[in-house]
Amino acid sequence: MVDHKLIERKIRKMEEYLRELKKVPIKSLEEFTGNTVVKRFVERNIELAIEQMMAICKHLVAGLDLDEPETYAECFDILHQNKILPAKPLLTFKAMARYRNRLIHVYDDFDDAVTFDVYTTHLKDFSAFARIIRSFINKTLLVNKKKK
């Protein structure tokens, strides 16, 4: 069973991390890589936002009794196969899961330019995910009300 309130709490937490990120006034890659405190703050908030996305994905997969994913990226595939996520943002969401894995496992070859790119150009993708999930939840709630 899908817990709609839990999903909404996770979306709001993700949005909180995004609001915090928007307060950071970094304009260039050089400025970003030169400020370790800000860099770590940005990395951590992006990581936490992605973790909320993945938690939502896993909750939906479990709550809807869908196939169990073997990876976090595969979780998004499963939601797409079940008409919850559209095709267009799917590759982006999967890339976010892979980015998070590289970030938390502290690979030596991790490129700060990738984090800076996520920070400057991909925060909107989190909002797109929230819109898609909220739309699905609202449709699900509407269908459930009609059944009663």
C-alpha positions in Angstrom: 0.0 0.0 0.0 1.3 3.4 -0.9 1.5 5.9 1.9 0.7 9.2 0.2 1.5 11.3 3.2 4.9 9.7 3.5 5.6 10.5 -0.1 4.5 14.1 0.3 6.8 14.5 3.4 9.7 13.2 1.3 9.0 15.5 -1.5 8.8 18.5 0.9 12.1 17.4 2.4 13.7 17.3 -1.1 12.3 20.7 -1.8 13.8 22.0 1.5 17.2 20.8 0.3 16.7 22.6 -3.0 15.7 25.9 -1.3 18.9 25.6 0.8 21.0 25.1 -2.4 19.5 28.1 -4.0 20.9 30.3 -1.2 24.5 29.5 -2.2 25.9 32.4 -4.4 28.5 30.4 -6.4 28.7 31.7 -10.0 31.7 29.9 -11.5 33.4 26.5 -11.3 36.6 28.1 -10.1 34.8 29.7 -7.2 33.0 26.4 -6.5 36.2 24.3 -6.4 38.0 27.0 -4.4 35.5 26.9 -1.5 35.6 23.6 0.1 32.9 24.4 2.7 30.5 25.5 0.0 31.4 22.6 -2.2 30.7 20.1 0.6 27.4 21.8 1.4 26.3 21.6 -2.2 27.4 18.0 -2.6 25.6 17.0 0.6 22.3 18.7 -0.2 22.3 17.3 -3.7 23.0 13.8 -2.2 20.2 14.2 0.3 17.7 15.4 -2.3 18.6 12.4 -4.5 18.1 10.1 -1.5 14.6 11.5 -1.1 13.9 10.7 -4.8 15.2 7.2 -4.4 13.2 6.6 -1.2 10.1 7.7 -3.0 10.9 5.4 -5.9 11.5 2.4 -3.6 8.3 3.2 -1.6 6.2 3.3 -4.8 7.8 0.1 -6.1 7.1 -1.7 -2.8 3.7 -0.2 -2.2 2.4 -1.0 -5.7 4.0 -4.5 -5.5 6.1 -4.0 -8.6 9.3 -5.8 -9.5 12.1 -5.4 -7.0 14.9 -3.3 -8.5 18.5 -4.5 -8.3 19.9 -0.9 -8.4 18.6 2.5 -7.5 18.8 3.5 -11.2 16.7 0.5 -12.1 14.0 1.6 -9.7 13.3 4.6 -12.0 13.1 2.1 -14.9 10.4 0.1 -13.1 8.3 3.3 -12.4 8.6 4.1 -16.1 7.6 0.6 -17.2 4.5 1.0 -15.0 3.6 4.4 -16.6 4.4 6.4 -13.5 7.5 8.2 -14.9 7.5 9.4 -18.5 10.4 8.6 -20.8 11.8 12.1 -21.2 13.3 12.6 -17.8 14.1 8.9 -17.1 17.8 9.1 -18.2 18.3 12.2 -16.0 16.8 10.5 -12.9 18.9 7.4 -13.5 22.0 9.5 -13.9 21.1 11.2 -10.6 21.1 7.8 -8.8 24.5 6.9 -10.4 25.9 10.4 -9.5 24.8 9.9 -5.8 26.5 6.5 -5.7 29.8 7.9 -7.0 29.5 10.8 -4.6 28.9 8.8 -1.4 31.6 6.2 -2.3 34.1 9.0 -2.7 35.7 7.8 -5.9 39.2 9.4 -6.4 38.4 10.5 -9.9 35.2 12.3 -9.0 35.0 15.5 -11.0 33.8 18.7 -9.2 32.6 20.0 -12.6 29.9 17.3 -12.5 28.6 18.5 -9.2 28.8 22.1 -10.3 26.8 21.2 -13.5 24.1 19.5 -11.3 24.0 22.6 -9.1 23.8 25.1 -11.9 21.6 23.3 -14.5 19.8 20.3 -13.0 18.1 21.5 -9.8 15.0 21.9 -11.9 15.0 18.1 -12.5 14.2 17.6 -8.9 11.1 19.8 -9.2 10.1 17.9 -12.3 10.3 14.7 -10.4 8.1 16.2 -7.6 5.5 17.3 -10.1 5.4 13.9 -11.8 5.0 12.0 -8.5 2.4 14.5 -7.1 0.4 14.1 -10.3 0.5 10.3 -10.0 -0.5 10.4 -6.3 -3.4 12.8 -7.0 -4.6 10.6 -9.8 -4.3 7.5 -7.6 -6.3 9.3 -4.8 -8.9 10.4 -7.3 -9.3 6.8 -8.6 -9.5 5.4 -5.1 -12.2 7.9 -4.1 -14.3 7.0 -7.2 -14.1 3.3 -6.2 -15.6 4.0 -2.8 
